[in-house]
Amino acid sequence: MLELYTWMTDNGYKARQMVEETGIEYDLKPINLRNKEQFDEEYLKISPGHKIPAIVDPDGPGGNRITLCESGAILKYLGEYYAPALYPADPVQRIKVDQWFIYGSATWTTLAQQYGLFMHRLGEDVPRAQEHYTGVLRDMMTMYDKHLGENEYIAGDYSIADITVYPDIHGHGVNDVGLDEFPNIKRWHAAIEARPAVQRAWTPFA
Ligand SMILES: N[C@@H](CCC(=O)N[C@@H](CS)C(=O)NCC(=O)O)C(=O)O
């Protein structure tokens, strides 16, 4: 059975949401970041950079056991192998999904995490950085809102391009910045939040 090593953070929710969307059975293995379990020797063999999420699939391509860290690589693998509707094979659609998926994984999440650091986790006021990252977050949300005004989902049908963005919209968009100014994101967020797989994926486990 596929094993998902995760915790209740944005990148962790991406992977769990994706596994839930595939409908495959899986074994959820909590890696408690507060207890620094990501540094356990056994876990470092799966995720050398001591990050969640990671997966082990004993029944990967060709029947091989595979281990994988990095949420982007995990979403892409699970889409290709278990949920082709979420990562379309058609070259034209795939180019579009890739662009938005990589923007969401590499740019959006990384900058949203910096916003989270300076606004919440640091526990210290750094006004210049807080102002900077609030501006960066709002700028990206303005872009997504415009895009979602013209498109139902981020890249064609619901896909890994949406899944990689959703957790930080749910976390920072809904709870910090608010979505009233971003009606198209609000509509998109409500549609994704209502999905049974998403409801299951966001159920706390510790
Ligand atoms: N680029 C990585 C980032 C993963 C990441 O930042 N994970 C954080 C939680 S959201 C983590 O495990 N932090 C623990 C640590 O760095 O020791 C991905 O997308 O999976």
The ligand as an SDF file (V2000), in Angstrom:
LIG
                    3D

 20 19  0  0  0  0  0  0  0  0999 V2000
    9.6510   22.3510   -1.9380 N   0  0  0  0  0  0  0  0  0  0  0  0
    9.1930   21.4390   -0.9180 C   0  0  0  0  0  0  0  0  0  0  0  0
    8.9870   22.2060    0.3680 C   0  0  0  0  0  0  0  0  0  0  0  0
    8.5620   21.3050    1.4950 C   0  0  0  0  0  0  0  0  0  0  0  0
    8.5330   22.0520    2.8020 C   0  0  0  0  0  0  0  0  0  0  0  0
    8.8600   23.2460    2.8950 O   0  0  0  0  0  0  0  0  0  0  0  0
    8.1420   21.3260    3.8350 N   0  0  0  0  0  0  0  0  0  0  0  0
    8.1220   21.9060    5.1710 C   0  0  0  0  0  0  0  0  0  0  0  0
    6.6880   21.8920    5.7110 C   0  0  0  0  0  0  0  0  0  0  0  0
    5.5910   22.7920    4.6340 S   0  0  0  0  0  0  0  0  0  0  0  0
    8.9770   21.0440    6.0940 C   0  0  0  0  0  0  0  0  0  0  0  0
    8.9410   19.8460    6.0030 O   0  0  0  0  0  0  0  0  0  0  0  0
    9.7680   21.6850    6.9640 N   0  0  0  0  0  0  0  0  0  0  0  0
   10.5750   20.9820    7.9230 C   0  0  0  0  0  0  0  0  0  0  0  0
   12.0290   21.2880    7.8020 C   0  0  0  0  0  0  0  0  0  0  0  0
   12.4400   22.0550    6.9130 O   0  0  0  0  0  0  0  0  0  0  0  0
   12.7920   20.7770    8.6190 O   0  0  0  0  0  0  0  0  0  0  0  0
    7.8960   20.7490   -1.3690 C   0  0  0  0  0  0  0  0  0  0  0  0
    7.1590   21.3350   -2.1680 O   0  0  0  0  0  0  0  0  0  0  0  0
    7.6330   19.6230   -0.9290 O   0  0  0  0  0  0  0  0  0  0  0  0
  1  2  1  0
  2  3  1  0
  2 18  1  0
  3  4  1  0
  4  5  1  0
  5  6  2  0
  5  7  1  0
  7  8  1  0
  8  9  1  0
  8 11  1  0
  9 10  1  0
 11 12  2  0
 11 13  1  0
 13 14  1  0
 14 15  1  0
 15 16  2  0
 15 17  1  0
 18 19  2  0
 18 20  1  0
M  END
$$$$
